[in-house]
Amino acid sequence: MTETNAGIEGERVIAVLYVVVVSIAGALGAAIGSIGLRDLKAVSFLGLVTFQPTPVGLAAFGMTTVGVSLGVALLLVVYVSRNYVDA
């Protein structure tokens, strides 16, 4: 197996893990929203989007928050590994 194939397979594993983690965040947000706690207030993502404390709203908030934060971290790792790692 060459390094190119190993790199592609590794990127696929990371992509699948990313989707799984974001999906879990959405499921947990939906579970929290479906409990129907009385004291929940609307939440905001970076002050740009406001999500209501419904199952769909909290699932979207969880997926957006985890997806963006984890996505930025992964993009930084890819950038550094491609540009600053010695051959």
N, C-alpha and C positions, 0 to 999 in steps of 0.2 A: 504494500500500500504506500502510495506517495504522500508527501506532506500536503499537497493540494487537496487530495481526497479526504485526508484526515481533517483539514481545516474546514472543508465544506460540511462534513458530518458533524463536527463540533458546533458549527454555526446553527445547524438544524436542531441539535439538542438544546442549545441555548434558546432558540426561537420557540421551541415547544414548551420549555420550562417557563418562558415569559408568558405565553398564552395561558398556561395552567395557573400561574400565580395571579394573573389579572382576573381570570375566571373565578378563582377562589375568593378574591377580594369582592367581586360582584355578588357572589352567592352569600357571603357573610353580610354584605350591605343589605341585601334583600331580606335576609333572616332578621337582622336588627330592625329593619323597617316594618316587617310583618308582625313583630311582637307588639307594636303599637304603644310604645311608652309615651306617657303623657307629657313629659318635660322636654321632648326633643324639639329643637328649633331648626329652622332652615340653615343649611351650611353653605359656605361659599368656597369656591376653588379659585385661589389666587385673586380674589376680588372681581373675577370676570363673570363667573357663572354661579347662580344660586340654585341649590338643589333642595327640594322640599323633603321633609322626613316621611316619605312614602317608601314602600319596598322598591319601586322602580327608581325613585330619586336617590335613595341611599346606595343602591346597586351601581347606578351610574357614577355617583360620587366616588365610591370605592374603586371602581375600575379606572376612572379618570385619574385619580390621585396616584394610585399604585402604577398605572400604566405610564404616566408622564414621568414620575420620579425614577422608576426603574428603567424606563426607556432612555432617559438622559444619562443615567449612570452607565448603561450598556453602550451607548454611543460614545461616551468618553473613553471607555475601555477599548473599544474597537479602534478609535482614532489613535490612541497612544500606542496600542500594540502594532498598528500598521506603520506608524511614522517614527517611533522611537526605540524599537527593539532592534538590537544588533543582529545582523545576519549570521 
